[in-house]
Amino acid sequence: MQIVETLQTNRTEAVHLLDQIVRQIPDGIYLRSLKQTDTKVTLVGYAQSNARVSAFMRNLQGSEVLENSATSPQLVEIKASNVNNKRLSEFNLSFSMKPPTPLVEEGKKPAPGASAKKG
């Protein structure tokens, strides 16, 4: 029963993650890879400038799906790179997602710390 509840809770997690990344990414940033392990997400990509990476990180920090904490998001590495004869900043950053809110059976009170969202 616990496994089924966990699967039900986590089934839309990837959709929310990708939706939020698309909404938060500024122009001039191109993602090369995305990896999720539990609630930790690692992004690798290219940016036209370091300022765009900073803007992306600020946007991520204000996102509703991502964990808002002092450690999220974290810039792991940024370095100059040449791609197709263009000078870009290659970056690697990570952040934590909010843990999924457990589904509540009808007629029961929400789990402690769970927020009921309409949508």
N, CA, C and O atoms as a printed pandas DataFrame, in Angstrom:
     atom_number atom_name residue_name chain_id  residue_number  x_coord  y_coord  z_coord
0              1         N          MET        A               1    0.827   -1.192    0.000
1              2        CA          MET        A               1    0.000    0.000    0.000
2              3         C          MET        A               1    0.874    1.260    0.000
3              4         O          MET        A               1    0.575    2.226   -0.702
4              5         N          GLN        A               2    1.944    1.246    0.782
5              6        CA          GLN        A               2    2.845    2.388    0.871
6              7         C          GLN        A               2    3.499    2.684   -0.486
7              8         O          GLN        A               2    3.649    3.846   -0.863
8              9         N          ILE        A               3    3.881    1.645   -1.206
9             10        CA          ILE        A               3    4.523    1.823   -2.511
10            11         C          ILE        A               3    3.553    2.470   -3.488
11            12         O          ILE        A               3    3.937    3.369   -4.236
12            13         N          VAL        A               4    2.306    2.027   -3.490
13            14        CA          VAL        A               4    1.302    2.601   -4.385
14            15         C          VAL        A               4    1.078    4.074   -4.050
15            16         O          VAL        A               4    0.977    4.903   -4.954
16            17         N          GLU        A               5    0.999    4.409   -2.762
17            18        CA          GLU        A               5    0.820    5.800   -2.358
18            19         C          GLU        A               5    2.008    6.655   -2.791
19            20         O          GLU        A               5    1.829    7.788   -3.237
20            21         N          THR        A               6    3.216    6.117   -2.662
21            22        CA          THR        A               6    4.422    6.843   -3.077
22            23         C          THR        A               6    4.403    7.082   -4.576
23            24         O          THR        A               6    4.721    8.182   -5.027
24            25         N          LEU        A               7    4.039    6.078   -5.351
25            26        CA          LEU        A               7    3.961    6.240   -6.801
26            27         C          LEU        A               7    2.909    7.279   -7.187
27            28         O          LEU        A               7    3.145    8.094   -8.079
28            29         N          GLN        A               8    1.768    7.258   -6.532
29            30        CA          GLN        A               8    0.710    8.225   -6.799
30            31         C          GLN        A               8    1.188    9.644   -6.496
31            32         O          GLN        A               8    0.896   10.573   -7.248
32            33         N          THR        A               9    1.919    9.809   -5.396
33            34        CA          THR        A               9    2.410   11.114   -4.983
34            35         C          THR        A               9    3.459   11.637   -5.954
35            36         O          THR        A               9    3.477   12.832   -6.249
36            37         N          ASN        A              10    4.332   10.769   -6.456
37            38        CA          ASN        A              10    5.475   11.184   -7.274
38            39         C          ASN        A              10    5.199   11.215   -8.773
39            40         O          ASN        A              10    6.065   11.653   -9.532
40            41         N          ARG        A              11    4.059   10.780   -9.220
41            42        CA          ARG        A              11    3.850   10.610  -10.662
42            43         C          ARG        A              11    3.850   11.910  -11.451
43            44         O          ARG        A              11    4.193   11.892  -12.633
44            45         N          THR        A              12    3.485   13.023  -10.857
45            46        CA          THR        A              12    3.485   14.289  -11.583
46            47         C          THR        A              12    4.719   15.141  -11.288
47            48         O          THR        A              12    4.844   16.253  -11.801
48            49         N          GLU        A              13    5.608   14.635  -10.483
49            50        CA          GLU        A              13    6.793   15.390  -10.056
50            51         C          GLU        A              13    7.649   15.842  -11.245
51            52         O          GLU        A              13    8.050   17.005  -11.301
52            53         N          ALA        A              14    7.933   14.953  -12.184
53            54        CA          ALA        A              14    8.779   15.297  -13.338
54            55         C          ALA        A              14    8.127   16.361  -14.204
55            56         O          ALA        A              14    8.811   17.243  -14.723
56            57         N          VAL        A              15    6.818   16.287  -14.364
57            58        CA          VAL        A              15    6.097   17.277  -15.165
58            59         C          VAL        A              15    6.205   18.658  -14.515
59            60         O          VAL        A              15    6.463   19.648  -15.199
60            61         N          HIS        A              16    6.011   18.724  -13.214
61            62        CA          HIS        A              16    6.121   19.993  -12.500
62            63         C          HIS        A              16    7.538   20.545  -12.584
63            64         O          HIS        A              16    7.731   21.747  -12.765
64            65         N          LEU        A              17    8.530   19.666  -12.453
65            66        CA          LEU        A              17    9.922   20.085  -12.522
66            67         C          LEU        A              17   10.226   20.721  -13.884
67            68         O          LEU        A              17   10.739   21.838  -13.949
68            69         N          LEU        A              18    9.914   20.018  -14.955
69            70        CA          LEU        A              18   10.196   20.537  -16.294
70            71         C          LEU        A              18    9.411   21.817  -16.578
71            72         O          LEU        A              18    9.937   22.741  -17.197
72            73         N          ASP        A              19    8.167   21.874  -16.134
73            74        CA          ASP        A              19    7.360   23.062  -16.327
74            75         C          ASP        A              19    7.997   24.265  -15.633
75            76         O          ASP        A              19    8.074   25.349  -16.211
76            77         N          GLN        A              20    8.448   24.076  -14.410
77            78        CA          GLN        A              20    9.052   25.183  -13.669
78            79         C          GLN        A              20   10.388   25.621  -14.270
79            80         O          GLN        A              20   10.695   26.813  -14.295
80            81         N          ILE        A              21   11.169   24.678  -14.746
81            82        CA          ILE        A              21   12.447   25.045  -15.361
82            83         C          ILE        A              21   12.200   25.874  -16.608
83            84         O          ILE        A              21   12.868   26.885  -16.823
84            85         N          VAL        A              22   11.247   25.457  -17.431
85            86        CA          VAL        A              22   10.924   26.210  -18.644
86            87         C          VAL        A              22   10.441   27.617  -18.292
87            88         O          VAL        A              22   10.793   28.581  -18.972
88            89         N          ARG        A              23    9.650   27.738  -17.254
89            90        CA          ARG        A              23    9.131   29.047  -16.859
90            91         C          ARG        A              23   10.216   29.952  -16.274
91            92         O          ARG        A              23   10.133   31.174  -16.404
92            93         N          GLN        A              24   11.227   29.373  -15.636
93            94        CA          GLN        A              24   12.236   30.161  -14.928
94            95         C          GLN        A              24   13.484   30.468  -15.747
95            96         O          GLN        A              24   14.245   31.364  -15.382
96            97         N          ILE        A              25   13.712   29.757  -16.832
97            98        CA          ILE        A              25   14.953   29.913  -17.585
98            99         C          ILE        A              25   14.906   31.201  -18.422
99           100         O          ILE        A              25   13.975   31.399  -19.203
100          101         N          PRO        A              26   15.901   32.067  -18.261
101          102        CA          PRO        A              26   15.920   33.300  -19.058
102          103         C          PRO        A              26   16.458   33.053  -20.468
103          104         O          PRO        A              26   17.070   32.020  -20.737
104          105         N          ASP        A              27   16.224   34.003  -21.352
105          106        CA          ASP        A              27   16.793   33.931  -22.697
106          107         C          ASP        A              27   18.311   33.890  -22.579
107          108         O          ASP        A              27   18.889   34.490  -21.674
108          109         N          GLY        A              28   18.947   33.180  -23.497
109          110        CA          GLY        A              28   20.398   33.131  -23.505
110          111         C          GLY        A              28   20.988   32.005  -22.688
111          112         O          GLY        A              28   22.203   31.950  -22.499
112          113         N          ILE        A              29   20.146   31.098  -22.195
113          114        CA          ILE        A              29   20.619   29.918  -21.464
114          115         C          ILE        A              29   20.111   28.683  -22.195
115          116         O          ILE        A              29   18.942   28.597  -22.571
116          117         N          TYR        A              30   21.011   27.739  -22.385
117          118        CA          TYR        A              30   20.693   26.492  -23.083
118          119         C          TYR        A              30   21.112   25.339  -22.201
119          120         O          TYR        A              30   22.274   25.260  -21.801
120          121         N          LEU        A              31   20.198   24.446  -21.890
121          122        CA          LEU        A              31   20.505   23.304  -21.034
122          123         C          LEU        A              31   21.058   22.151  -21.856
123          124         O          LEU        A              31   20.551   21.839  -22.933
124          125         N          ARG        A              32   22.093   21.530  -21.339
125          126        CA          ARG        A              32   22.699   20.364  -21.978
126          127         C          ARG        A              32   22.225   19.079  -21.313
127          128         O          ARG        A              32   22.007   18.073  -21.989
128          129         N          SER        A              33   22.065   19.106  -19.994
129          130        CA          SER        A              33   21.588   17.905  -19.305
130          131         C          SER        A              33   20.870   18.272  -18.015
131          132         O          SER        A              33   21.087   19.338  -17.438
132          133         N          LEU        A              34   20.014   17.365  -17.585
133          134        CA          LEU        A              34   19.257   17.486  -16.348
134          135         C          LEU        A              34   19.261   16.120  -15.697
135          136         O          LEU        A              34   18.960   15.121  -16.351
136          137         N          LYS        A              35   19.597   16.059  -14.423
137          138        CA          LYS        A              35   19.616   14.785  -13.707
138          139         C          LYS        A              35   18.930   14.981  -12.364
139          140         O          LYS        A              35   19.204   15.946  -11.651
140          141         N          GLN        A              36   18.030   14.052  -12.024
141          142        CA          GLN        A              36   17.337   14.105  -10.740
142          143         C          GLN        A              36   17.634   12.844   -9.952
143          144         O          GLN        A              36   17.493   11.734  -10.464
144          145         N          THR        A              37   18.043   13.016   -8.715
145          146        CA          THR        A              37   18.241   11.918   -7.774
146          147         C          THR        A              37   17.472   12.275   -6.515
147          148         O          THR        A              37   17.834   13.212   -5.803
148          149         N          ASP        A              38   16.412   11.530   -6.240
149          150        CA          ASP        A              38   15.488   11.857   -5.149
150          151         C          ASP        A              38   14.985   13.280   -5.345
151          152         O          ASP        A              38   14.329   13.557   -6.348
152          153         N          THR        A              39   15.273   14.197   -4.412
153          154        CA          THR        A              39   14.812   15.575   -4.569
154          155         C          THR        A              39   15.908   16.501   -5.083
155          156         O          THR        A              39   15.656   17.689   -5.288
156          157         N          LYS        A              40   17.116   15.988   -5.296
157          158        CA          LYS        A              40   18.224   16.811   -5.801
158          159         C          LYS        A              40   18.237   16.797   -7.326
159          160         O          LYS        A              40   18.170   15.736   -7.948
160          161         N          VAL        A              41   18.324   17.982   -7.918
161          162        CA          VAL        A              41   18.357   18.143   -9.365
162          163         C          VAL        A              41   19.657   18.841   -9.746
163          164         O          VAL        A              41   20.044   19.829   -9.121
164          165         N          THR        A              42   20.333   18.321  -10.779
165          166        CA          THR        A              42   21.565   18.913  -11.281
166          167         C          THR        A              42   21.351   19.303  -12.737
167          168         O          THR        A              42   20.893   18.496  -13.546
168          169         N          LEU        A              43   21.687   20.554  -13.063
169          170        CA          LEU        A              43   21.565   21.071  -14.421
170          171         C          LEU        A              43   22.940   21.448  -14.949
171          172         O          LEU        A              43   23.745   22.040  -14.231
172          173         N          VAL        A              44   23.209   21.105  -16.202
173          174        CA          VAL        A              44   24.431   21.513  -16.885
174          175         C          VAL        A              44   23.994   22.203  -18.160
175          176         O          VAL        A              44   23.128   21.709  -18.881
176          177         N          GLY        A              45   24.602   23.351  -18.433
177          178        CA          GLY        A              45   24.206   24.075  -19.628
178          179         C          GLY        A              45   25.178   25.164  -19.996
179          180         O          GLY        A              45   26.260   25.278  -19.421
180          181         N          TYR        A              46   24.773   25.971  -20.973
181          182        CA          TYR        A              46   25.580   27.077  -21.475
182          183         C          TYR        A              46   24.781   28.362  -21.343
183          184         O          TYR        A              46   23.559   28.370  -21.494
184          185         N          ALA        A              47   25.491   29.450  -21.058
185          186        CA          ALA        A              47   24.853   30.762  -20.960
186          187         C          ALA        A              47   25.671   31.780  -21.726
187          188         O          ALA        A              47   26.887   31.642  -21.860
188          189         N          GLN        A              48   25.000   32.802  -22.226
189          190        CA          GLN        A              48   25.697   33.852  -22.949
190          191         C          GLN        A              48   26.528   34.719  -22.013
191          192         O          GLN        A              48   27.473   35.377  -22.450
192          193         N          SER        A              49   26.181   34.725  -20.720
193          194        CA          SER        A              49   26.960   35.490  -19.748
194          195         C          SER        A              49   26.736   34.920  -18.348
195          196         O          SER        A              49   25.783   34.179  -18.104
196          197         N          ASN        A              50   27.636   35.283  -17.439
197          198        CA          ASN        A              50   27.488   34.866  -16.043
198          199         C          ASN        A              50   26.255   35.508  -15.412
199          200         O          ASN        A              50   25.632   34.922  -14.526
200          201         N          ALA        A              51   25.901   36.712  -15.868
201          202        CA          ALA        A              51   24.727   37.400  -15.335
202          203         C          ALA        A              51   23.446   36.615  -15.621
203          204         O          ALA        A              51   22.519   36.618  -14.811
204          205         N          ARG        A              52   23.396   35.955  -16.755
205          206        CA          ARG        A              52   22.207   35.149  -17.085
206          207         C          ARG        A              52   22.093   33.937  -16.166
207          208         O          ARG        A              52   20.989   33.532  -15.803
208          209         N          VAL        A              53   23.232   33.359  -15.790
209          210        CA          VAL        A              53   23.224   32.246  -14.847
210          211         C          VAL        A              53   22.706   32.742  -13.493
211          212         O          VAL        A              53   21.908   32.067  -12.843
212          213         N          SER        A              54   23.165   33.924  -13.072
213          214        CA          SER        A              54   22.689   34.505  -11.806
214          215         C          SER        A              54   21.186   34.744  -11.838
215          216         O          SER        A              54   20.484   34.457  -10.868
216          217         N          ALA        A              55   20.699   35.270  -12.953
217          218        CA          ALA        A              55   19.254   35.512  -13.091
218          219         C          ALA        A              55   18.481   34.200  -13.025
219          220         O          ALA        A              55   17.423   34.136  -12.399
220          221         N          PHE        A              56   18.997   33.160  -13.661
221          222        CA          PHE        A              56   18.358   31.848  -13.635
222          223         C          PHE        A              56   18.284   31.317  -12.206
223          224         O          PHE        A              56   17.260   30.779  -11.785
224          225         N          MET        A              57   19.376   31.472  -11.473
225          226        CA          MET        A              57   19.397   30.996  -10.091
226          227         C          MET        A              57   18.399   31.766   -9.231
227          228         O          MET        A              57   17.721   31.163   -8.399
228          229         N          ARG        A              58   18.292   33.072   -9.409
229          230        CA          ARG        A              58   17.303   33.860   -8.661
230          231         C          ARG        A              58   15.888   33.413   -9.013
231          232         O          ARG        A              58   15.032   33.290   -8.137
232          233         N          ASN        A              59   15.649   33.169  -10.300
233          234        CA          ASN        A              59   14.323   32.702  -10.727
234          235         C          ASN        A              59   13.989   31.357  -10.099
235          236         O          ASN        A              59   12.869   31.140   -9.636
236          237         N          LEU        A              60   14.964   30.458  -10.084
237          238        CA          LEU        A              60   14.739   29.140   -9.486
238          239         C          LEU        A              60   14.420   29.251   -8.002
239          240         O          LEU        A              60   13.558   28.541   -7.484
240          241         N          GLN        A              61   15.126   30.150   -7.330
241          242        CA          GLN        A              61   14.919   30.300   -5.892
242          243         C          GLN        A              61   13.501   30.753   -5.573
243          244         O          GLN        A              61   12.967   30.404   -4.520
244          245         N          GLY        A              62   12.880   31.528   -6.468
245          246        CA          GLY        A              62   11.527   31.991   -6.237
246          247         C          GLY        A              62   10.446   31.059   -6.748
247          248         O          GLY        A              62    9.260   31.364   -6.618
248          249         N          SER        A              63   10.828   29.925   -7.329
249          250        CA          SER        A              63    9.858   29.002   -7.914
250          251         C          SER        A              63    9.057   28.276   -6.839
251          252         O          SER        A              63    9.564   27.990   -5.754
252          253         N          GLU        A              64    7.795   27.982   -7.160
253          254        CA          GLU        A              64    6.899   27.322   -6.197
254          255         C          GLU        A              64    7.188   25.838   -6.004
255          256         O          GLU        A              64    6.830   25.283   -4.964
256          257         N          VAL        A              65    7.817   25.182   -6.960
257          258        CA          VAL        A              65    8.060   23.747   -6.870
258          259         C          VAL        A              65    9.414   23.444   -6.217
259          260         O          VAL        A              65    9.633   22.349   -5.697
260          261         N          LEU        A              66   10.306   24.419   -6.252
261          262        CA          LEU        A              66   11.647   24.181   -5.760
262          263         C          LEU        A              66   11.795   24.587   -4.305
263          264         O          LEU        A              66   11.152   25.527   -3.837
264          265         N          GLU        A              67   12.635   23.877   -3.614
265          266        CA          GLU        A              67   12.879   24.126   -2.203
266          267         C          GLU        A              67   13.498   25.506   -2.029
267          268         O          GLU        A              67   14.506   25.817   -2.664
268          269         N          ASN        A              68   12.913   26.323   -1.189
269          270        CA          ASN        A              68   13.465   27.644   -0.906
270          271         C          ASN        A              68   14.274   27.567    0.380
271          272         O          ASN        A              68   13.724   27.566    1.481
272          273         N          SER        A              69   15.567   27.503    0.221
273          274        CA          SER        A              69   16.447   27.461    1.388
274          275         C          SER        A              69   17.730   28.190    1.057
275          276         O          SER        A              69   17.965   28.561   -0.093
276          277         N          ALA        A              70   18.547   28.393    2.051
277          278        CA          ALA        A              70   19.813   29.097    1.851
278          279         C          ALA        A              70   20.763   28.313    0.955
279          280         O          ALA        A              70   21.673   28.896    0.365
280          281         N          THR        A              71   20.570   27.013    0.845
281          282        CA          THR        A              71   21.477   26.186    0.049
282          283         C          THR        A              71   20.943   25.870   -1.342
283          284         O          THR        A              71   21.556   25.088   -2.069
284          285         N          SER        A              72   19.822   26.457   -1.726
285          286        CA          SER        A              72   19.224   26.095   -3.000
286          287         C          SER        A              72   18.914   27.348   -3.797
287          288         O          SER        A              72   18.277   28.250   -3.253
288          289         N          PRO        A              73   19.312   27.457   -5.019
289          290        CA          PRO        A              73   20.204   26.594   -5.787
290          291         C          PRO        A              73   21.681   26.919   -5.514
291          292         O          PRO        A              73   22.014   27.994   -5.016
292          293         N          GLN        A              74   22.540   25.978   -5.846
293          294        CA          GLN        A              74   23.977   26.141   -5.644
294          295         C          GLN        A              74   24.695   26.047   -6.979
295          296         O          GLN        A              74   24.456   25.124   -7.758
296          297         N          LEU        A              75   25.565   26.995   -7.235
297          298        CA          LEU        A              75   26.396   26.962   -8.432
298          299         C          LEU        A              75   27.600   26.077   -8.121
299          300         O          LEU        A              75   28.424   26.415   -7.271
300          301         N          VAL        A              76   27.697   24.956   -8.806
301          302        CA          VAL        A              76   28.785   24.007   -8.583
302          303         C          VAL        A              76   30.022   24.468   -9.331
303          304         O          VAL        A              76   31.128   24.451   -8.791
304          305         N          GLU        A              77   29.826   24.889  -10.602
305          306        CA          GLU        A              77   30.965   25.286  -11.426
306          307         C          GLU        A              77   30.485   26.178  -12.560
307          308         O          GLU        A              77   29.388   26.000  -13.090
308          309         N          ILE        A              78   31.324   27.137  -12.920
309          310        CA          ILE        A              78   31.087   27.934  -14.122
310          311         C          ILE        A              78   32.443   28.203  -14.749
311          312         O          ILE        A              78   33.398   28.566  -14.061
312          313         N          LYS        A              79   32.521   28.021  -16.066
313          314        CA          LYS        A              79   33.803   28.218  -16.755
314          315         C          LYS        A              79   33.557   28.681  -18.179
315          316         O          LYS        A              79   32.497   28.441  -18.756
316          317         N          ALA        A              80   34.562   29.353  -18.733
317          318        CA          ALA        A              80   34.481   29.808  -20.120
318          319         C          ALA        A              80   34.617   28.611  -21.044
319          320         O          ALA        A              80   35.396   27.693  -20.786
320          321         N          SER        A              81   33.844   28.635  -22.127
321          322        CA          SER        A              81   33.843   27.526  -23.069
322          323         C          SER        A              81   33.579   28.062  -24.466
323          324         O          SER        A              81   32.890   29.070  -24.629
324          325         N          ASN        A              82   34.123   27.393  -25.474
325          326        CA          ASN        A              82   33.864   27.751  -26.872
326          327         C          ASN        A              82   32.967   26.691  -27.489
327          328         O          ASN        A              82   33.308   25.508  -27.506
328          329         N          VAL        A              83   31.809   27.127  -28.000
329          330        CA          VAL        A              83   30.852   26.235  -28.646
330          331         C          VAL        A              83   30.505   26.851  -29.998
331          332         O          VAL        A              83   29.991   27.967  -30.067
332          333         N          ASN        A              84   30.787   26.118  -31.063
333          334        CA          ASN        A              84   30.539   26.617  -32.425
334          335         C          ASN        A              84   31.162   28.000  -32.643
335          336         O          ASN        A              84   30.530   28.907  -33.184
336          337         N          ASN        A              85   32.406   28.131  -32.211
337          338        CA          ASN        A              85   33.167   29.382  -32.346
338          339         C          ASN        A              85   32.541   30.556  -31.599
339          340         O          ASN        A              85   32.785   31.711  -31.949
340          341         N          LYS        A              86   31.737   30.272  -30.573
341          342        CA          LYS        A              86   31.159   31.315  -29.728
342          343         C          LYS        A              86   31.652   31.105  -28.303
343          344         O          LYS        A              86   31.715   29.978  -27.812
344          345         N          ARG        A              87   31.993   32.183  -27.662
345          346        CA          ARG        A              87   32.451   32.112  -26.277
346          347         C          ARG        A              87   31.223   32.140  -25.354
347          348         O          ARG        A              87   30.475   33.117  -25.328
348          349         N          LEU        A              88   31.033   31.070  -24.611
349          350        CA          LEU        A              88   29.905   30.940  -23.690
350          351         C          LEU        A              88   30.405   30.570  -22.309
351          352         O          LEU        A              88   31.559   30.175  -22.140
352          353         N          SER        A              89   29.531   30.700  -21.322
353          354        CA          SER        A              89   29.823   30.240  -19.969
354          355         C          SER        A              89   29.151   28.882  -19.787
355          356         O          SER        A              89   27.932   28.764  -19.909
356          357         N          GLU        A              90   29.945   27.869  -19.498
357          358        CA          GLU        A              90   29.384   26.544  -19.201
358          359         C          GLU        A              90   29.176   26.470  -17.699
359          360         O          GLU        A              90   30.094   26.752  -16.929
360          361         N          PHE        A              91   27.973   26.094  -17.278
361          362        CA          PHE        A              91   27.677   26.077  -15.848
362          363         C          PHE        A              91   27.119   24.726  -15.418
363          364         O          PHE        A              91   26.586   23.956  -16.217
364          365         N          ASN        A              92   27.262   24.477  -14.131
365          366        CA          ASN        A              92   26.746   23.286  -13.486
366          367         C          ASN        A              92   26.146   23.775  -12.173
367          368         O          ASN        A              92   26.860   24.320  -11.331
368          369         N          LEU        A              93   24.841   23.586  -11.991
369          370        CA          LEU        A              93   24.212   24.008  -10.739
370          371         C          LEU        A              93   23.262   22.935  -10.252
371          372         O          LEU        A              93   22.788   22.100  -11.022
372          373         N          SER        A              94   22.995   22.976   -8.962
373          374        CA          SER        A              94   22.094   21.988   -8.369
374          375         C          SER        A              94   21.142   22.687   -7.408
375          376         O          SER        A              94   21.430   23.767   -6.891
376          377         N          PHE        A              95   20.012   22.048   -7.187
377          378        CA          PHE        A              95   19.023   22.558   -6.249
378          379         C          PHE        A              95   18.181   21.403   -5.755
379          380         O          PHE        A              95   18.227   20.300   -6.299
380          381         N          SER        A              96   17.415   21.672   -4.720
381          382        CA          SER        A              96   16.524   20.657   -4.152
382          383         C          SER        A              96   15.082   21.025   -4.431
383          384         O          SER        A              96   14.686   22.187   -4.336
384          385         N          MET        A              97   14.309   20.014   -4.775
385          386        CA          MET        A              97   12.874   20.213   -4.977
386          387         C          MET        A              97   12.169   20.042   -3.649
387          388         O          MET        A              97   12.668   19.370   -2.746
388          389         N          LYS        A              98   10.996   20.661   -3.538
389          390        CA          LYS        A              98   10.181   20.422   -2.363
390          391         C          LYS        A              98    9.752   18.965   -2.383
391          392         O          LYS        A              98    9.421   18.436   -3.445
392          393         N          PRO        A              99    9.752   18.302   -1.227
393          394        CA          PRO        A              99    9.262   16.926   -1.221
394          395         C          PRO        A              99    7.796   16.905   -1.633
395          396         O          PRO        A              99    7.043   17.820   -1.301
396          397         N          PRO        A             100    7.382   15.853   -2.363
397          398        CA          PRO        A             100    5.985   15.786   -2.801
398          399         C          PRO        A             100    5.035   15.732   -1.617
399          400         O          PRO        A             100    5.318   15.090   -0.605
400          401         N          THR        A             101    3.911   16.409   -1.754
401          402        CA          THR        A             101    2.889   16.399   -0.716
402          403         C          THR        A             101    2.084   15.117   -0.824
403          404         O          THR        A             101    1.545   14.819   -1.889
404          405         N          PRO        A             102    1.992   14.348    0.263
405          406        CA          PRO        A             102    1.225   13.101    0.197
406          407         C          PRO        A             102   -0.238   13.365   -0.144
407          408         O          PRO        A             102   -0.830   14.344    0.310
408          409         N          LEU        A             103   -0.800   12.483   -0.942
409          410        CA          LEU        A             103   -2.214   12.588   -1.271
410          411         C          LEU        A             103   -3.034   12.310   -0.027
411          412         O          LEU        A             103   -2.676   11.454    0.782
412          413         N          VAL        A             104   -4.115   13.020    0.122
413          414        CA          VAL        A             104   -4.963   12.872    1.302
414          415         C          VAL        A             104   -6.254   12.196    0.875
415          416         O          VAL        A             104   -6.906   12.607   -0.085
416          417         N          GLU        A             105   -6.612   11.143    1.613
417          418        CA          GLU        A             105   -7.864   10.459    1.302
418          419         C          GLU        A             105   -9.024   11.362    1.696
419          420         O          GLU        A             105   -8.937   12.139    2.647
420          421         N          GLU        A             106  -10.096   11.242    0.955
421          422        CA          GLU        A             106  -11.266   12.065    1.195
422          423         C          GLU        A             106  -11.789   11.823    2.605
423          424         O          GLU        A             106  -11.894   10.682    3.056
424          425         N          GLY        A             107  -12.116   12.921    3.298
425          426        CA          GLY        A             107  -12.674   12.802    4.635
426          427         C          GLY        A             107  -11.620   12.830    5.728
427          428         O          GLY        A             107  -11.964   12.880    6.909
428          429         N          LYS        A             108  -10.352   12.799    5.366
429          430        CA          LYS        A             108   -9.283   12.843    6.367
430          431         C          LYS        A             108   -8.644   14.222    6.362
431          432         O          LYS        A             108   -8.696   14.942    5.366
432          433         N          LYS        A             109   -8.039   14.579    7.492
433          434        CA          LYS        A             109   -7.330   15.845    7.586
434          435         C          LYS        A             109   -6.042   15.758    6.793
435          436         O          LYS        A             109   -5.469   14.676    6.664
436          437         N          PRO        A             110   -5.565   16.903    6.246
437          438        CA          PRO        A             110   -4.289   16.890    5.520
438          439         C          PRO        A             110   -3.140   16.471    6.426
439          440         O          PRO        A             110   -3.165   16.700    7.635
440          441         N          ALA        A             111   -2.137   15.854    5.817
441          442        CA          ALA        A             111   -0.958   15.457    6.567
442          443         C          ALA        A             111   -0.309   16.705    7.150
443          444         O          ALA        A             111   -0.382   17.774    6.543
444          445         N          PRO        A             112    0.337   16.589    8.337
445          446        CA          PRO        A             112    0.981   17.762    8.930
446          447         C          PRO        A             112    1.985   18.366    7.966
447          448         O          PRO        A             112    2.789   17.649    7.368
448          449         N          GLY        A             113    1.940   19.692    7.813
449          450        CA          GLY        A             113    2.862   20.377    6.910
450          451         C          GLY        A             113    2.403   20.379    5.464
451          452         O          GLY        A             113    3.010   21.052    4.632
452          453         N          ALA        A             114    1.352   19.646    5.143
453          454        CA          ALA        A             114    0.873   19.580    3.757
454          455         C          ALA        A             114   -0.033   20.768    3.504
455          456         O          ALA        A             114   -0.823   21.147    4.368
456          457         N          SER        A             115    0.077   21.346    2.345
457          458        CA          SER        A             115   -0.794   22.457    1.995
458          459         C          SER        A             115   -1.765   21.988    0.918
459          460         O          SER        A             115   -1.375   21.330   -0.046
460          461         N          ALA        A             116   -3.011   22.331    1.098
461          462        CA          ALA        A             116   -4.014   21.947    0.101
462          463         C          ALA        A             116   -4.009   22.997   -0.982
463          464         O          ALA        A             116   -4.230   24.178   -0.714
464          465         N          LYS        A             117   -3.754   22.567   -2.218
465          466        CA          LYS        A             117   -3.728   23.486   -3.362
466          467         C          LYS        A             117   -4.909   23.185   -4.250
467          468         O          LYS        A             117   -5.271   22.028   -4.465
468          469         N          LYS        A             118   -5.497   24.233   -4.758
469          470        CA          LYS        A             118   -6.565   24.063   -5.738
470          471         C          LYS        A             118   -5.965   24.352   -7.088
471          472         O          LYS        A             118   -5.138   25.256   -7.209
472          473         N          GLY        A             119   -6.349   23.621   -8.101
473          474        CA          GLY        A             119   -5.807   23.919   -9.407
474          475         C          GLY        A             119   -6.108   22.882  -10.320
475          476         O          GLY        A             119   -5.726   22.958  -11.488
